[in-house]
Amino acid sequence: MLRGFLTVGGWTMASRVLGFMRDIFIARFLGTSGMAEAFLIAFSLPNMFRRFFAEGAFNMAFVPMYAKKLEGGEDADDFARDAFTGLFVILSVFSVLGVVFMPALVWVMASGFAADERFSLAVIYGRIAFPYILMISLAALVSGLLNANSRFLAAAAAPVLLNLVFIAGMLGVAVFGTPTPSAIGIALAWCVPVGGIAQLGLVYWAARRAGHTLTIRRPRITPELKRLAIIAGPAALAGGVMQINLLVGRQVASYFEGAVAWLAYADRLYQLPLGVVGVAIGVVLLPELARRVRAEDEAGGQEAFSRAGEFALLLTIPAAVALVVLAVPLVSVLFERGAFNADDTAFTALALIVYGAGLPAFVLQKVFQPLFFAREDTKAPLRYAVISLFINAAVAIGLAPFIGFMAAALGTTLAGWGMVWLLWRGSRDIGQAATFDAQFKGRIWRVIFASLIMGAVLWFAEITLGPVLGMDGWRYLGLAILVAVGIATYAIAGQLCGAFRLRELRAALRR
């Protein structure tokens, strides 16, 4: 399981680094202009529905059922082909409807755009980008099949292709054309479906090479698909609630000029540790727990759950502390150039601090949710998601007149912590397999202590390197020194206080 975490996490790290490069280019060419905000809204539409259909509903229901069929020696691939066909038919129709009704979708996402040119731009970009939902959802299903077979490499590497397509598209316009904001915007929109085709092609090739051929055949309603639909229904609604949370934040931000972009750039920074740790855990832990449930292995389930939680917080807590302490230099060095100015840095850093405070909650959700999904229980997470929706809406809408766009970020963070508390409380009924073991309980406080020591050292180091961080050219070296200081401090403090043992990690990797 640790090897799976590191495989998925390593490739996700590569994807996030390339995502940073993509966003650096976008910030360079478009800054926080209306064109940038229009593209970000257009790109968020297929991504929102992707999480709703594929990662949220379909995979949370499909992966446990497929993994249990594998564990029981049944014909899992026949079930996968039926699911692949059903998803293809449903999303083909949905893609056409999305393109036709794009103005309504943009208005629902960002009604604050209706009074200016951002609205028409978002509609144009959205119609180009929306078919991505079909390709990426099919890719997510094939990735779930690979992950259930403990083949994590291709599925983890696929997102790298999307960011490579984005970077190549912008560089192509800059080198072979005229990099006007209009040309860059159109290029970005076309890169979305092209990247989706590349991702689907990679995972489909990997599945065929592993002996799993998924073909589109005549749709049929089987008992397994009926069961899949019954399980996926509440998961779809839960996914819908989570997307409404994001929608509320974007709606609030759309009424403050530049806020959609500020939140998007801050989101990119905290998504790095969330993606590397949280996504890796969610991908690997769900099929692992599903197999343990099928085998009725309570002790093994507790071990997998506890080690996943330990791995999550071991990396997430120091990352959260670092994002809060180093918010300004991170944003400044990575994004402040060209059309992205010092004011944009200040507002983006404020949002990053709030998101950073919620980072452990966002990752812990990835640890707790598989406990329910592995048991084909999607109703409890739906109830908890609805409650978190009300928390988010109350904070984001209620505080917006007083603290502006920051209410959207604060609502997201508080809703995340509320969701974790509800998942923990609900998991107590599952039994031993849903409880953290003594090793986890003994180490978590040491992880927090080591992270706080690292935060204090980083704060002093940032003050010391302040002049360097403000110098063109040298600021990259200054940020690199801060990162190195943080890593070294946490490694030493964690080892000394017993938060982790490097020899245990080496031994696990050797095994």
VOLUM-512613 format. One line per field, with one value per residue (C-alpha): residue number from 1; x, y, z; residue in three letters. Coordinates in Angstrom, 2 decimals, always signed. Layout:
# VOLUM-512613
seq: [NUM, ...]
px: [X, ...]
py: [Y, ...]
pz: [Z, ...]
type: [ala, ...]
# end
This chain:
# VOLUM-512613
seq: [1, 2, 3, 4, 5, 6, 7, 8, 9, 10, 11, 12, 13, 14, 15, 16, 17, 18, 19, 20, 21, 22, 23, 24, 25, 26, 27, 28, 29, 30, 31, 32, 33, 34, 35, 36, 37, 38, 39, 40, 41, 42, 43, 44, 45, 46, 47, 48, 49, 50, 51, 52, 53, 54, 55, 56, 57, 58, 59, 60, 61, 62, 63, 64, 65, 66, 67, 68, 69, 70, 71, 72, 73, 74, 75, 76, 77, 78, 79, 80, 81, 82, 83, 84, 85, 86, 87, 88, 89, 90, 91, 92, 93, 94, 95, 96, 97, 98, 99, 100, 101, 102, 103, 104, 105, 106, 107, 108, 109, 110, 111, 112, 113, 114, 115, 116, 117, 118, 119, 120, 121, 122, 123, 124, 125, 126, 127, 128, 129, 130, 131, 132, 133, 134, 135, 136, 137, 138, 139, 140, 141, 142, 143, 144, 145, 146, 147, 148, 149, 150, 151, 152, 153, 154, 155, 156, 157, 158, 159, 160, 161, 162, 163, 164, 165, 166, 167, 168, 169, 170, 171, 172, 173, 174, 175, 176, 177, 178, 179, 180, 181, 182, 183, 184, 185, 186, 187, 188, 189, 190, 191, 192, 193, 194, 195, 196, 197, 198, 199, 200, 201, 202, 203, 204, 205, 206, 207, 208, 209, 210, 211, 212, 213, 214, 215, 216, 217, 218, 219, 220, 221, 222, 223, 224, 225, 226, 227, 228, 229, 230, 231, 232, 233, 234, 235, 236, 237, 238, 239, 240, 241, 242, 243, 244, 245, 246, 247, 248, 249, 250, 251, 252, 253, 254, 255, 256, 257, 258, 259, 260, 261, 262, 263, 264, 265, 266, 267, 268, 269, 270, 271, 272, 273, 274, 275, 276, 277, 278, 279, 280, 281, 282, 283, 284, 285, 286, 287, 288, 289, 290, 291, 292, 293, 294, 295, 296, 297, 298, 299, 300, 301, 302, 303, 304, 305, 306, 307, 308, 309, 310, 311, 312, 313, 314, 315, 316, 317, 318, 319, 320, 321, 322, 323, 324, 325, 326, 327, 328, 329, 330, 331, 332, 333, 334, 335, 336, 337, 338, 339, 340, 341, 342, 343, 344, 345, 346, 347, 348, 349, 350, 351, 352, 353, 354, 355, 356, 357, 358, 359, 360, 361, 362, 363, 364, 365, 366, 367, 368, 369, 370, 371, 372, 373, 374, 375, 376, 377, 378, 379, 380, 381, 382, 383, 384, 385, 386, 387, 388, 389, 390, 391, 392, 393, 394, 395, 396, 397, 398, 399, 400, 401, 402, 403, 404, 405, 406, 407, 408, 409, 410, 411, 412, 413, 414, 415, 416, 417, 418, 419, 420, 421, 422, 423, 424, 425, 426, 427, 428, 429, 430, 431, 432, 433, 434, 435, 436, 437, 438, 439, 440, 441, 442, 443, 444, 445, 446, 447, 448, 449, 450, 451, 452, 453, 454, 455, 456, 457, 458, 459, 460, 461, 462, 463, 464, 465, 466, 467, 468, 469, 470, 471, 472, 473, 474, 475, 476, 477, 478, 479, 480, 481, 482, 483, 484, 485, 486, 487, 488, 489, 490, 491, 492, 493, 494, 495, 496, 497, 498, 499, 500, 501, 502, 503, 504, 505, 506, 507, 508, 509, 510, 511]
px: [+0.00, +2.87, +4.37, +1.01, +0.91, +4.38, +3.67, +0.48, +1.92, +5.10, +3.27, +0.75, +3.66, +4.95, +1.49, +1.18, +4.63, +3.63, +0.35, +2.37, +4.22, +0.89, -0.51, +2.71, +2.28, -1.42, -0.56, +2.18, -0.05, -3.47, -2.88, -6.19, -7.93, -11.48, -10.18, -8.34, -11.45, -13.60, -11.27, -11.04, -14.84, -15.11, -12.46, -14.12, -17.40, -16.27, -14.06, -17.04, -19.15, -16.18, -16.03, -19.81, -20.04, -16.70, -14.58, -17.52, -20.39, -19.23, -15.80, -16.89, -19.46, -17.59, -14.19, -15.46, -17.79, -15.05, -12.46, -14.82, -15.48, -11.72, -11.33, -14.15, -12.78, -15.78, -15.74, -14.94, -14.02, -17.45, -18.99, -16.47, -17.43, -21.10, -20.22, -17.96, -20.74, -23.33, -21.08, -20.26, -23.93, -24.98, -22.11, -22.34, -25.88, -24.86, -21.97, -24.32, -26.78, -23.95, -22.77, -26.33, -27.16, -23.72, -25.04, -27.22, -24.34, -22.04, -24.72, -25.17, -21.40, -20.70, -23.75, -21.52, -20.12, -23.49, -22.94, -19.67, -17.67, -16.50, -19.87, -19.67, -16.03, -16.83, -19.64, -17.29, -14.52, -17.01, -18.48, -15.01, -13.91, -17.07, -16.68, -13.69, -16.22, -16.76, -13.07, -11.97, -14.89, -14.14, -10.48, -11.46, -13.36, -10.43, -8.12, -10.35, -10.04, -6.25, -6.07, -8.23, -5.69, -2.88, -1.61, -1.23, +1.39, -0.56, -3.57, -1.33, +0.72, -2.27, -2.85, +0.72, -0.37, -3.07, -0.62, +1.92, -0.76, -1.57, +2.08, +2.72, -0.36, +0.69, +4.31, +3.12, +1.13, +4.05, +6.64, +4.70, +1.98, +1.14, +0.62, -2.27, -4.67, -7.35, -5.10, -3.90, -7.50, -8.68, -5.59, -6.22, -9.84, -8.86, -6.15, -8.83, -10.46, -7.11, -5.67, -8.69, -8.13, -4.47, -5.37, -8.00, -5.60, -2.88, -5.00, -6.89, -3.57, -2.33, -5.52, -5.25, -1.60, -2.59, -5.17, -8.30, -10.13, -13.01, -15.24, -18.43, -21.23, -24.99, -26.20, -27.94, -29.37, -27.89, -28.42, -24.88, -25.54, -28.77, -26.80, -24.18, -26.87, -28.40, -25.02, -23.96, -27.16, -26.42, -22.73, -23.78, -25.91, -23.06, -20.73, -23.31, -23.43, -19.64, -19.73, -22.44, -19.99, -17.49, -20.25, -21.20, -17.60, -17.32, -20.61, -19.45, -16.06, -17.61, -18.97, -15.45, -13.22, -10.18, -11.38, -12.09, -8.46, -7.08, -8.93, -7.91, -4.20, -4.38, -6.27, -3.43, -0.91, -2.80, -3.83, -0.16, -0.04, -3.74, -3.18, +0.09, -1.15, -4.96, -5.50, -2.87, -4.56, -8.04, -6.91, -5.00, -7.05, -10.50, -9.75, -7.56, -10.39, -12.92, -10.80, -10.44, -14.21, -14.81, -12.28, -13.81, -10.34, -11.06, -7.47, -6.11, -8.69, -7.66, -3.99, -4.64, -6.84, -4.35, -1.31, -3.19, -4.13, -0.58, +0.90, -1.63, -0.97, +2.78, +3.00, -0.11, +0.33, +3.82, +2.59, -0.30, +2.03, +4.38, +1.55, +0.38, +3.86, +5.23, +2.06, +3.44, +6.85, +5.27, +2.74, +5.18, +7.97, +5.73, +3.22, +4.19, +5.35, +3.85, +0.13, +0.17, +1.09, +1.84, -1.83, -2.70, +0.04, -1.38, -4.96, -3.93, -1.72, -4.65, -6.76, -3.86, -3.55, -7.21, -7.01, -3.83, -5.65, -8.15, -5.63, -5.52, -9.32, -9.41, -6.92, -8.59, -11.80, -9.92, -9.00, -12.47, -14.67, -13.30, -14.49, -18.07, -17.61, -15.80, -18.96, -21.13, -22.56, -22.99, -25.97, -24.08, -21.51, -24.45, -26.02, -22.72, -22.13, -25.52, -24.66, -21.28, -23.11, -25.15, -21.99, -20.24, -23.22, -23.86, -20.25, -19.57, -22.82, -23.28, -19.78, -19.24, -20.64, -18.13, -14.90, -15.40, -14.12, -12.31, -15.70, -15.59, -12.25, -13.29, -16.54, -14.63, -12.23, -14.88, -17.09, -14.09, -13.48, -17.20, -17.23, -14.29, -15.98, -19.17, -17.28, -15.35, -18.52, -20.36, -17.46, -17.67, -20.52, -18.31, -16.21, -12.54, -11.66, -12.61, -10.52, -6.96, -4.50, -2.10, +0.78, -1.26, -2.48, +1.04, +2.59, +0.07, +0.96, +4.64, +3.91, +2.12, +4.99, +7.63, +5.54, +5.25, +9.02, +9.45, +6.97, +8.89, +12.19, +10.61, +9.22, +12.69, +14.25, +11.71, +12.53, +16.25, +15.88, +13.38, +15.72, +16.69, +13.05, +12.43, +15.25, +14.62, +16.47, +17.66, +14.16, +14.07, +17.17, +15.64, +12.49, +14.55, +16.54, +13.31, +12.00, +15.27, +15.29, +11.72, +12.39, +15.58, +14.02, +10.98, +13.09, +15.37, +12.60, +10.38, +13.16, +14.21, +10.68, +9.60, +7.07, +8.53, +11.48, +13.44, +14.59, +10.94, +10.34, +13.46, +12.41, +8.90, +10.29, +12.65, +9.73]
py: [+0.00, +2.38, +1.65, +2.56, +5.82, +6.76, +5.80, +7.82, +10.63, +10.86, +11.17, +13.52, +15.65, +15.76, +16.76, +19.50, +20.90, +21.06, +22.58, +25.30, +25.93, +26.09, +28.61, +30.64, +31.01, +31.86, +34.47, +35.83, +36.20, +36.87, +37.85, +38.29, +39.88, +39.19, +36.81, +34.78, +34.62, +33.60, +30.70, +29.58, +29.42, +27.60, +25.05, +24.53, +23.43, +20.05, +19.56, +20.10, +17.54, +15.19, +15.06, +14.67, +11.79, +10.03, +10.59, +11.28, +8.95, +6.40, +5.51, +5.49, +2.86, +1.11, +0.54, -1.34, -3.53, -4.28, -4.98, -7.36, -9.25, -9.59, -10.85, -13.36, -14.65, -13.42, -11.95, -8.38, -7.19, -8.07, -5.85, -3.12, -3.26, -2.77, +0.16, +1.68, +1.48, +2.98, +5.88, +6.55, +6.75, +8.95, +11.42, +11.68, +12.99, +15.17, +16.71, +17.77, +19.28, +21.12, +22.75, +23.79, +25.25, +26.73, +30.28, +28.94, +26.93, +29.97, +32.09, +29.47, +29.33, +33.08, +35.31, +38.26, +37.98, +38.74, +42.49, +42.46, +40.71, +37.94, +36.22, +35.88, +34.80, +32.14, +30.82, +30.54, +28.89, +26.63, +25.27, +24.35, +22.79, +21.01, +17.73, +17.10, +15.69, +12.64, +11.83, +12.40, +10.46, +7.43, +7.82, +7.87, +4.59, +2.91, +4.32, +2.81, -0.59, -0.28, +0.85, -2.06, -4.35, -2.56, -0.95, +2.69, +4.04, +4.95, +6.33, +8.50, +9.70, +10.62, +14.11, +15.01, +14.88, +17.51, +20.02, +19.25, +19.99, +23.31, +24.36, +23.29, +25.21, +28.48, +28.14, +27.35, +30.58, +32.55, +31.10, +30.68, +33.31, +36.51, +35.88, +38.30, +37.60, +36.61, +34.10, +32.62, +32.29, +30.38, +28.16, +27.28, +26.38, +23.98, +22.41, +21.08, +18.49, +17.64, +16.92, +14.76, +12.64, +12.18, +11.08, +8.60, +7.22, +6.56, +4.70, +2.77, +1.62, +0.61, -1.38, -3.23, -3.98, -5.43, -7.67, -5.62, -4.68, -2.26, -2.05, -0.10, -2.54, -2.52, -1.06, -3.52, -3.34, -6.09, -6.76, -5.53, -2.24, -1.81, -2.31, +0.13, +2.74, +2.26, +2.77, +5.57, +7.58, +8.87, +9.26, +11.38, +13.55, +13.83, +14.79, +17.30, +18.83, +19.17, +20.86, +23.21, +24.16, +25.16, +26.87, +29.01, +30.13, +31.04, +32.91, +35.00, +35.60, +36.60, +39.79, +40.97, +41.89, +39.62, +37.35, +34.32, +34.37, +35.02, +32.01, +29.87, +30.61, +30.00, +26.78, +25.66, +26.02, +24.09, +21.49, +20.43, +18.65, +17.78, +16.08, +14.39, +13.03, +13.10, +11.80, +9.09, +7.86, +7.92, +6.01, +3.29, +2.96, +2.35, -0.93, -2.04, -1.60, -3.16, -6.31, -6.37, -6.07, -8.93, -11.07, -10.00, -8.94, -6.42, -6.23, -5.76, -3.05, -1.18, -1.46, -0.08, +2.75, +3.71, +3.70, +5.78, +8.32, +8.39, +8.87, +11.63, +13.73, +13.08, +15.10, +17.28, +19.01, +20.39, +21.35, +23.30, +25.10, +25.98, +27.33, +29.61, +30.87, +31.27, +32.38, +35.71, +34.52, +31.45, +33.50, +36.30, +34.10, +31.71, +34.10, +37.79, +38.80, +40.33, +40.99, +39.58, +42.46, +43.01, +43.57, +40.23, +38.63, +40.07, +38.94, +35.50, +35.01, +35.84, +33.17, +30.70, +31.18, +30.29, +27.30, +26.15, +26.03, +23.63, +21.40, +18.64, +18.47, +18.12, +15.22, +13.51, +13.34, +11.13, +8.84, +8.55, +8.36, +4.98, +3.44, +4.02, +3.47, +0.14, -1.06, +0.28, +2.89, +6.12, +7.46, +8.52, +10.63, +12.26, +13.35, +14.75, +16.56, +18.28, +19.57, +20.83, +22.61, +24.62, +25.50, +26.70, +28.70, +30.35, +31.48, +32.43, +34.33, +35.64, +37.08, +38.32, +41.84, +42.14, +40.44, +40.32, +37.48, +35.94, +34.65, +32.11, +30.68, +30.68, +28.88, +26.15, +25.60, +25.53, +23.22, +20.90, +20.61, +20.11, +17.26, +15.55, +15.73, +14.22, +11.43, +10.60, +10.57, +8.39, +5.94, +4.92, +2.55, +0.59, -0.96, -1.83, -1.35, +2.34, +3.18, +4.45, +2.15, +2.97, +3.78, +6.46, +7.99, +8.06, +9.73, +12.37, +14.76, +14.38, +15.26, +18.45, +19.39, +18.85, +20.88, +23.81, +23.80, +23.87, +26.76, +28.84, +28.24, +29.15, +32.38, +33.49, +32.34, +34.35, +37.49, +36.91, +36.30, +39.14, +41.34, +38.38, +37.44, +40.94, +40.87, +39.81, +36.62, +36.06, +35.50, +32.01, +31.07, +32.60, +30.48, +27.36, +28.01, +28.39, +25.10, +23.33, +24.80, +23.64, +20.10, +19.77, +21.20, +18.95, +15.88, +16.52, +17.57, +14.67, +12.15, +13.51, +13.65, +10.30, +11.53, +9.04, +6.70, +6.94, +3.33, +2.19, +4.01, +2.50, -0.97, -0.55, +0.57, -2.41, -4.78]
pz: [+0.00, +0.77, -2.64, -4.18, -2.19, -3.42, -7.05, -7.22, -5.10, -7.17, -10.48, -8.95, -7.77, -11.35, -12.55, -9.93, -10.78, -14.43, -13.29, -11.59, -14.84, -16.66, -14.18, -14.25, -18.00, -17.63, -15.00, -17.26, -20.33, -18.78, -15.12, -13.30, -16.29, -17.35, -20.02, -17.38, -15.19, -18.18, -19.01, -15.39, -15.14, -18.49, -17.44, -14.06, -15.68, -17.10, -14.04, -11.75, -13.57, -13.80, -10.01, -9.95, -12.46, -12.54, -9.43, -7.15, -8.01, -10.53, -9.21, -5.57, -6.52, -9.36, -7.71, -4.60, -6.71, -9.24, -6.51, -4.70, -7.95, -8.40, -4.83, -5.38, -8.70, -10.73, -14.26, -13.24, -16.73, -18.15, -15.49, -16.38, -20.07, -19.22, -16.97, -19.64, -22.23, -19.88, -18.94, -22.60, -23.59, -20.67, -20.99, -24.78, -24.38, -21.44, -23.42, -26.23, -23.74, -21.98, -25.21, -26.14, -22.73, -21.99, -21.33, -18.52, -17.05, -17.06, -15.40, -12.67, -12.14, -12.18, -12.44, -11.60, -15.14, -16.76, -16.90, -18.89, -21.63, -19.30, -19.78, -23.58, -23.38, -20.79, -23.03, -26.04, -24.03, -22.26, -25.50, -26.71, -23.43, -22.25, -24.24, -21.96, -19.49, -21.73, -22.21, -18.63, -17.13, -19.29, -18.36, -14.67, -15.04, -16.81, -14.12, -11.43, -13.14, -13.22, -9.60, -8.45, -10.12, -8.22, -11.44, -10.43, -12.83, -15.98, -14.12, -11.94, -14.93, -17.13, -15.63, -16.60, -20.24, -19.77, -18.33, -21.06, -23.67, -21.97, -21.81, -25.41, -26.58, -24.93, -26.06, -29.57, -29.74, -28.26, -30.66, -33.90, -33.52, -31.68, -27.94, -27.50, -24.61, -27.14, -28.89, -25.60, -24.34, -27.42, -27.35, -23.70, -24.43, -27.26, -25.10, -22.72, -25.03, -26.66, -23.21, -22.39, -25.49, -24.53, -20.98, -22.15, -24.76, -22.18, -19.62, -22.31, -23.82, -20.33, -19.67, -23.00, -22.33, -18.93, -20.61, -19.91, -23.11, -22.64, -25.69, -26.33, -26.98, -27.06, -23.75, -21.44, -17.94, -15.78, -12.05, -11.42, -13.23, -11.28, -8.08, -9.34, -10.02, -6.57, -4.89, -7.22, -6.72, -3.21, -4.15, -7.12, -4.89, -2.38, -5.22, -6.35, -2.89, -2.83, -6.22, -4.97, -2.23, -4.92, -6.86, -3.88, -3.54, -7.21, -7.16, -4.20, -5.84, -9.19, -7.58, -6.66, -9.60, -9.80, -6.97, -9.18, -10.32, -6.80, -5.43, -8.43, -8.00, -4.24, -4.95, -7.22, -4.39, -1.74, -4.32, -4.54, -1.15, -1.38, -4.72, -3.83, -0.49, -0.54, -4.06, -3.59, -0.42, -1.93, -5.02, -3.15, +0.05, -1.47, -3.32, -0.42, +2.11, -0.27, -0.47, +3.34, +3.74, +1.28, +3.21, +6.59, +7.77, +10.55, +11.82, +8.30, +7.64, +10.80, +9.84, +6.34, +7.70, +10.42, +8.14, +5.55, +8.23, +9.56, +6.08, +5.37, +8.44, +8.41, +5.19, +5.35, +8.71, +7.92, +4.44, +5.98, +8.38, +5.53, +3.34, +6.16, +7.13, +3.59, +1.78, +0.52, -0.76, -2.38, -4.34, -5.14, -6.48, -8.39, -9.94, -9.64, -13.10, -16.22, -15.73, -12.16, -9.82, -6.11, -5.21, -6.81, -4.70, -1.47, -2.11, -3.36, -0.28, +2.03, +0.35, +0.55, +4.32, +4.79, +2.46, +4.20, +7.52, +5.94, +4.16, +6.84, +6.73, +2.95, +3.13, +6.10, +4.10, +1.63, +4.54, +6.11, +3.01, +1.77, +5.05, +3.88, +0.15, +0.69, +2.44, -0.39, +1.99, +0.05, +1.99, +5.14, +3.21, +1.41, +4.70, +5.91, +2.61, +2.85, +6.32, +5.09, +2.26, +4.74, +6.69, +3.55, +2.26, +5.62, +5.97, +2.32, +1.71, +5.23, +5.63, +2.06, +2.83, +5.69, +4.55, +0.77, -1.36, +1.65, +2.81, -0.03, +1.12, +4.78, +3.97, +2.12, +5.03, +7.77, +5.72, +5.24, +8.99, +9.59, +7.07, +8.80, +12.19, +10.76, +8.98, +12.16, +14.24, +11.75, +11.38, +15.03, +14.15, +11.74, +14.48, +14.90, +11.22, +11.48, +14.55, +14.59, +16.33, +19.17, +16.82, +15.07, +18.34, +19.74, +16.72, +15.68, +18.52, +17.71, +14.07, +15.20, +17.51, +14.80, +12.34, +14.75, +15.27, +11.49, +11.23, +13.79, +12.00, +8.65, +10.08, +11.24, +7.96, +5.93, +7.91, +7.39, +3.64, +3.14, +1.04, -1.18, -1.77, -3.14, -5.71, -9.30, -10.14, -6.59, -5.23, -6.77, -4.82, -1.68, -1.99, -2.70, +0.51, +2.50, +1.13, +1.96, +5.47, +6.04, +4.84, +6.89, +10.04, +9.88, +9.13, +12.13, +14.52, +13.50, +13.93, +17.34, +18.80, +17.36, +14.82, +12.33, +11.93, +8.70, +9.08, +9.05, +5.79, +4.23, +5.38, +3.96, +0.62, +0.50, +1.18]
type: [met, leu, arg, gly, phe, leu, thr, val, gly, gly, trp, thr, met, ala, ser, arg, val, leu, gly, phe, met, arg, asp, ile, phe, ile, ala, arg, phe, leu, gly, thr, ser, gly, met, ala, glu, ala, phe, leu, ile, ala, phe, ser, leu, pro, asn, met, phe, arg, arg, phe, phe, ala, glu, gly, ala, phe, asn, met, ala, phe, val, pro, met, tyr, ala, lys, lys, leu, glu, gly, gly, glu, asp, ala, asp, asp, phe, ala, arg, asp, ala, phe, thr, gly, leu, phe, val, ile, leu, ser, val, phe, ser, val, leu, gly, val, val, phe, met, pro, ala, leu, val, trp, val, met, ala, ser, gly, phe, ala, ala, asp, glu, arg, phe, ser, leu, ala, val, ile, tyr, gly, arg, ile, ala, phe, pro, tyr, ile, leu, met, ile, ser, leu, ala, ala, leu, val, ser, gly, leu, leu, asn, ala, asn, ser, arg, phe, leu, ala, ala, ala, ala, ala, pro, val, leu, leu, asn, leu, val, phe, ile, ala, gly, met, leu, gly, val, ala, val, phe, gly, thr, pro, thr, pro, ser, ala, ile, gly, ile, ala, leu, ala, trp, cys, val, pro, val, gly, gly, ile, ala, gln, leu, gly, leu, val, tyr, trp, ala, ala, arg, arg, ala, gly, his, thr, leu, thr, ile, arg, arg, pro, arg, ile, thr, pro, glu, leu, lys, arg, leu, ala, ile, ile, ala, gly, pro, ala, ala, leu, ala, gly, gly, val, met, gln, ile, asn, leu, leu, val, gly, arg, gln, val, ala, ser, tyr, phe, glu, gly, ala, val, ala, trp, leu, ala, tyr, ala, asp, arg, leu, tyr, gln, leu, pro, leu, gly, val, val, gly, val, ala, ile, gly, val, val, leu, leu, pro, glu, leu, ala, arg, arg, val, arg, ala, glu, asp, glu, ala, gly, gly, gln, glu, ala, phe, ser, arg, ala, gly, glu, phe, ala, leu, leu, leu, thr, ile, pro, ala, ala, val, ala, leu, val, val, leu, ala, val, pro, leu, val, ser, val, leu, phe, glu, arg, gly, ala, phe, asn, ala, asp, asp, thr, ala, phe, thr, ala, leu, ala, leu, ile, val, tyr, gly, ala, gly, leu, pro, ala, phe, val, leu, gln, lys, val, phe, gln, pro, leu, phe, phe, ala, arg, glu, asp, thr, lys, ala, pro, leu, arg, tyr, ala, val, ile, ser, leu, phe, ile, asn, ala, ala, val, ala, ile, gly, leu, ala, pro, phe, ile, gly, phe, met, ala, ala, ala, leu, gly, thr, thr, leu, ala, gly, trp, gly, met, val, trp, leu, leu, trp, arg, gly, ser, arg, asp, ile, gly, gln, ala, ala, thr, phe, asp, ala, gln, phe, lys, gly, arg, ile, trp, arg, val, ile, phe, ala, ser, leu, ile, met, gly, ala, val, leu, trp, phe, ala, glu, ile, thr, leu, gly, pro, val, leu, gly, met, asp, gly, trp, arg, tyr, leu, gly, leu, ala, ile, leu, val, ala, val, gly, ile, ala, thr, tyr, ala, ile, ala, gly, gln, leu, cys, gly, ala, phe, arg, leu, arg, glu, leu, arg, ala, ala, leu, arg, arg]
# end
